[in-house]
Amino acid sequence: MDFNDTPEEAAFRAEARAWLESNAERKGPDDAPPDLLGERTDSETVQRAQDWQKKKAEASWACLTWPKEVGGRGATAIQSVIWKQEESKFRTPPDIFGIGTGMCGPTIMTHGRDEQKKRWLPSLVTGEEIWCQLFSEPSAGSDLAGLRTSAVRDGEDWTVNGQKIWTTGAQFSDWGILVTRSDPNATKHAGLTYFVVDMHSPGVEIRPITQINGGQGFNEVFFNDVRIPDANRLGEVGDGWRVAITTLMNERASIGGGGGAGSVNELMKLAADTELNGKPAIEDSAVRQRIAEFYVRSKGLQFTGNRTLTALSRGTTPGPEASLGKLVGGKLIQDMAAFGIELEGFCGSLTQEGLAPQDATWQNRYLGIPGLRIAGGTDEVLRNIIAERVLRLPPEQRLDKGVPFRDVPTGPPSK
Ligand SMILES: Cc1cc2nc3c(=O)[nH]c(=O)nc-3n(C[C@H](O)[C@H](O)[C@H](O)COP(=O)(O)OP(=O)(O)OC[C@H]3O[C@@H](n4cnc5c(N)ncnc54)[C@H](O)[C@@H]3O)c2cc1C
């Protein structure tokens, strides 16, 4: 492991920092911790985010690893990590482009034809068009290949019918990546076809879902006879699973783990500002012990994350650390949020920004973190990955192998 910047990395960091210093405000000690779940996205926030993305794109600080010809910087993966580390120290709008730039763009780059790359990639970099991911369905989440939204060929178009759910940001998106079942007679993974869909097409109905914390981060999306031109197909007919795997690999890499390391400082600040038995809570030995425990866990995560960084810095592909980071990091943030609420005493029951300390961040995190532990691979699915791919334990039993999709059992066995 090597924790230090190489001379080239240090020079790149200095260049990034200098640009940020002249284009954004540095965060202060009293800034509210970031909204990890990005759910406070009203139209004003979306506009601010688009303005910031455009500014970055004009100075080649957006989509750093993408080739220059589509608006990127042609930077290395480690340079992109360095940029994110530096950018996080400044006041910037929430990143509403993560799905587009982290998942849709890389999939188009891998499977798209030249004209598709030219049409979609540049406006993704500048943030002029926003993207969402239409994969999950009411009965197909972890088991994504069980999806049922149908696509039927009709001349130069396809007609799509069905329902997607948990679609983050669909309500302000212009385009979506969509996996459909185009052949129910083929086996489960073989009958899928992947499209890019215009979210403003007739027949696309978007219904925001209100979450427990009041946010509307994701939506139900209904497709009622939606026409998609064949020119918007990514990859071959029936090869949608292979294209979807590209998206999912990029999703895991972009969600990653962590989130706990910076939060320990926020928790310490809360403990310093909160009174317990007539003195600052941070002076209480039981409080100090809990914070120390979080610090140890977050350091473990940080060092595991550093293994990924070292692999990137050496130009190699990171191993399964990303699954570990998300699994351990999600639980850590949840435990810290529970402790933050406990520290706040009766204020811990207030969820309105401005009323509770630190803008009710711990309350909102506590209510939102279960979602983070589900999105991009649930805890159980990540444990399966670690069991099978890291510990080499026997794989799960599969009842759907080699069976045409229409014959895959969907309920309890009939008597
Ligand atoms: C905040 C958030 C944002 C999201 N954004 C998007 C988005 O933009 N686009 C999109 O398409 N989807 C999105 N999703 C959906 C997400 O991908 C799914 O919720 C996830 O894949 C889990 O699927 P599911 O909800 O259908 O649960 P299920 O797959 O039905 O799982 C239910 C339970 O069964 C467990 N389970 C399932 N399979 C196994 C197994 N093989 N072994 C052991 N346990 C198992 C799970 O761990 C879970 O506890 C989002 C979800 C969240 C929470």
The ligand as a MOL file (V3000), in Angstrom:
LIG
                    3D

  0  0  0     0  0            999 V3000
M  V30 BEGIN CTAB
M  V30 COUNTS 53 58 0 0 0
M  V30 BEGIN ATOM
M  V30 1 C -32.0330 4.5930 -2.8220 0
M  V30 2 C -32.3090 3.6560 -3.9680 0
M  V30 3 C -32.1060 4.0800 -5.2570 0
M  V30 4 C -32.3570 3.1980 -6.3240 0
M  V30 5 N -32.1990 3.6650 -7.6040 0
M  V30 6 C -32.4870 2.8380 -8.6380 0
M  V30 7 C -32.4180 3.3250 -9.9890 0
M  V30 8 O -32.1090 4.4900 -10.2400 0
M  V30 9 N -32.7270 2.4860 -10.9770 0
M  V30 10 C -33.0860 1.1780 -10.7640 0
M  V30 11 O -33.3250 0.4610 -11.7310 0
M  V30 12 N -33.1760 0.6830 -9.5110 0
M  V30 13 C -32.8970 1.4900 -8.4480 0
M  V30 14 N -33.0090 1.0200 -7.1600 0
M  V30 15 C -33.4960 -0.3350 -6.9450 0
M  V30 16 C -32.4420 -1.2940 -6.4490 0
M  V30 17 O -31.5630 -1.6580 -7.4850 0
M  V30 18 C -33.1950 -2.5140 -5.8820 0
M  V30 19 O -33.9620 -2.0520 -4.7870 0
M  V30 20 C -32.2530 -3.5830 -5.4470 0
M  V30 21 O -31.6630 -4.2030 -6.5580 0
M  V30 22 C -32.9830 -4.6620 -4.6140 0
M  V30 23 O -34.0790 -5.1380 -5.3020 0
M  V30 24 P -35.5360 -5.1960 -4.6500 0
M  V30 25 O -35.8060 -3.8890 -4.0130 0
M  V30 26 O -36.4720 -5.6960 -5.6950 0
M  V30 27 O -35.4120 -6.2710 -3.4710 0
M  V30 28 P -35.3880 -7.8600 -3.6580 0
M  V30 29 O -34.4070 -8.2260 -4.6910 0
M  V30 30 O -36.7790 -8.3470 -3.8280 0
M  V30 31 O -34.8270 -8.2900 -2.2510 0
M  V30 32 C -35.6710 -8.4120 -1.0910 0
M  V30 33 C -34.8190 -9.0070 0.0280 0
M  V30 34 O -34.3750 -10.3250 -0.3560 0
M  V30 35 C -32.9580 -10.4000 -0.2680 0
M  V30 36 N -32.4290 -11.2490 -1.3530 0
M  V30 37 C -32.7350 -11.1430 -2.6660 0
M  V30 38 N -32.0380 -12.0540 -3.3760 0
M  V30 39 C -31.2670 -12.7260 -2.4920 0
M  V30 40 C -30.3280 -13.8000 -2.6070 0
M  V30 41 N -30.0540 -14.3370 -3.8030 0
M  V30 42 N -29.7290 -14.2380 -1.4720 0
M  V30 43 C -30.0150 -13.6870 -0.2490 0
M  V30 44 N -30.9180 -12.6850 -0.0820 0
M  V30 45 C -31.5210 -12.2150 -1.1850 0
M  V30 46 C -32.4660 -8.9920 -0.4140 0
M  V30 47 O -31.1890 -8.8130 0.1930 0
M  V30 48 C -33.5560 -8.1990 0.3220 0
M  V30 49 O -33.3130 -8.2020 1.6940 0
M  V30 50 C -32.7910 1.8730 -6.0850 0
M  V30 51 C -32.9740 1.4400 -4.7710 0
M  V30 52 C -32.7660 2.3100 -3.7250 0
M  V30 53 C -33.0130 1.8120 -2.3260 0
M  V30 END ATOM
M  V30 BEGIN BOND
M  V30 1 1 1 2
M  V30 2 1 2 3
M  V30 3 2 2 52
M  V30 4 2 3 4
M  V30 5 1 4 5
M  V30 6 1 4 50
M  V30 7 2 5 6
M  V30 8 1 6 7
M  V30 9 1 6 13
M  V30 10 2 7 8
M  V30 11 1 7 9
M  V30 12 1 9 10
M  V30 13 2 10 11
M  V30 14 1 10 12
M  V30 15 2 12 13
M  V30 16 1 13 14
M  V30 17 1 14 15
M  V30 18 1 14 50
M  V30 19 1 15 16
M  V30 20 1 16 17
M  V30 21 1 16 18
M  V30 22 1 18 19
M  V30 23 1 18 20
M  V30 24 1 20 21
M  V30 25 1 20 22
M  V30 26 1 22 23
M  V30 27 1 23 24
M  V30 28 2 24 25
M  V30 29 1 24 26
M  V30 30 1 24 27
M  V30 31 1 27 28
M  V30 32 2 28 29
M  V30 33 1 28 30
M  V30 34 1 28 31
M  V30 35 1 31 32
M  V30 36 1 32 33
M  V30 37 1 33 34
M  V30 38 1 33 48
M  V30 39 1 34 35
M  V30 40 1 35 36
M  V30 41 1 35 46
M  V30 42 1 36 37
M  V30 43 1 36 45
M  V30 44 2 37 38
M  V30 45 1 38 39
M  V30 46 1 39 40
M  V30 47 2 39 45
M  V30 48 1 40 41
M  V30 49 2 40 42
M  V30 50 1 42 43
M  V30 51 2 43 44
M  V30 52 1 44 45
M  V30 53 1 46 47
M  V30 54 1 46 48
M  V30 55 1 48 49
M  V30 56 2 50 51
M  V30 57 1 51 52
M  V30 58 1 52 53
M  V30 END BOND
M  V30 END CTAB
M  END
